[in-house]
Amino acid sequence: MTQESDRLEALAAEADTALEDGEYEIALGLFEDLLRQDPEHWGALLGRAECLHLLWRTDEALKAVRALAPPDAEEDDPERIELEGMVLETLGRFEEADRLFAEAHRLAPEDFPLPTRLSAEDFKVMLDKVLASLPRVIREAVLEVPVLAEPKPAREVAEHEPAINPEVLGLFVGRVRTLPRI
């Protein structure tokens, strides 16, 4: 490796760490620095698109990730495909996203499992089972908490809480009440 390639790989590692740590603005800046020096750096191209997605810059993310798609004759990268699916989910385009997730899974099944989708009724059945398994005092406290299931977090929520990104799985909003000791 040359000194230049070592420096670029160190910058890529720094950007990846910032992304993993949830420092999306910092990671985006580092990926963009890397791309100014190496415009074809695949990891930086994907990382930049992922940062845009996680920063709720959804239209830009979709444009960036689609620009990375290969010509029709070439096989696509499952990471790129999955990222495009994630962006489409944020836009509420679940059927298109599921087709992409299925393609990423076909290409690399161990690395890209199919997403689990629950209907509102399936979610309620699962929630009821979980509630029934809790100790009575905890179950009674939990039953006082309204539960709203959404397929993805809404951008409006993130405007009030910057740590919320499109991939947040669960979210509590409200006042925490201390439970009685059991």
N, C-alpha and C positions, 0 to 999 in steps of 0.2 A: 504494500500500500504506500502511496505517496503521502507526503505531509498534507497536501491539499485534500486528498480523500479522507485522511484521518480527521481533519478539521471539520469536513462536511458531515462525517458520520457522528462526530461528537455533537454537532449542532442538531442533527436528527435525533440523537438520543435525548438531548436536553428538551427538544420539542415534544417528543413522545412522553417524557416524564411529566412535563407541564400538562399535557392532555390527560394523562392518567390521574394526575392530582386535581383535576377539575379547574385548572387555571387556563380556561379556553382562550381568553384574549391574549395571554402571554404565548400560549402554544401557537395560536394563529400567526402572531408576529414572527415567531421563530421559524415556522414552516414557510412563511412568505420570504423571510431572509434567505432561507435555504434554496427556495425556488429561484430567487434572483441570481444565485450563484450556479445552480444546476436545475434549469427549467424542466428537465425530464425526470427528476427524482420521484419515483413512484410513491414511496412512503410519504413524502412531503405533499404530493398532489392529493393522495387519499386523506392524509391528516388535515390538510387545509379544508377540504370538503367536510370532513367530520366536525371540525371546529365551527364552521359556518352553521352546520346543523344544530350543534349543541348550544350555539349562541342565538338560536331562533331566527337566524338569517336564512330561512327555509328556501325561498326562491333562489337565492344565490347558491345555496348548497346543492339544490337539485340541478341547477345549470352546471355547476362545477363537477358533480359526480357523473352526470350524463356526458360531459365532454371527455371523460376518461374511457367511455365505452369503446371497445375495439370495432373495427370493420366487421360486417356480418360474417365473413369467412373465418374469422379468428375466434378462438374460445375466450370467453370473458373471465375476469378474475372474480372469484366468489366473494372476496372482501368488498370489492366495488359494488357488486350486485346487492349484497346485504345492506350496504350503506344507502344505496338508492331506495331500497325497500323501506328502510327506517325513515328516510325523508318523506316518502310517499305516505307512510302511516301518519306522520305529523300533519300532513295535509288532509287526512281522513280518507285517503284512497286505499282502503284496506285490501280490496280484491287485487289491485295492481301490485301492491306490496307483497301479498301472499304468493303471487306468481313468481316474483323475484326471489322470495325466500325459498320457494321450492326449487328454483334453478340453482341457487347457491348450495342448497342441501344436496342436490343431485351431483354437483361438482366435487363437494367435500363434505360428505354426510357426518363425519366425526366432529368436524369443526363448526358446522352450521346446522344445528338442529332446527326442525320446523317449529314455528311459534305455536303456543297453545292459545286457542281462542275459546272464550267462554261466552255463552249467551247470558243475558240478564238472569234468566231462570236458573241456569247452571251455577252462576255465581251465588245466587240466593241459597240454593241447595247446599253448596259448599260452605257458605257462611253459617248456615244453620247447624251443620255438622260440627264446625269448629266451636261455635258457641255452646253447643250441647256438651262438648268435651271439657269446657272450662269449669273450675270450681265455682260454686254458686255466687259467692261474693264478687268475684271478678266478672262473671257473666252478667250480674245485675248492673254493675257499673258500666260495662261495655254496651249493654242494651240502651243506656241513656245517650249514647253517642250516635248521631246520624251517620250512616254510611252511604256514600255515593260512589258508584263504580263507573268510571269513564275509561274508554279504551286507551286514551293518551291524555297527559296533562294539557290544559289549555294555556295558550300564550298569555292570556289575561292574568292567570295566576302568577306566572313568572314576572310580570311587570311589578308585582308587589313583593316578590321574593326572588331575588336574583339567583339563588342557588338552584332553583328549579330549572331543569332542562327537559327537552322532549323525551328523554329516556328514563325519567324518574318513574319508579314502579309504584310506590305508595306514598301518600302524603297525609299528614295529620294537620288539620287547621282547627284552631280553637284553643281553649284554656285547658291546661293539664290540671287534673284534680287528683289529689293523693287518695289512693285506695286504702281502706281500713286493713290492718294486719290480719292475716288468717292464722 
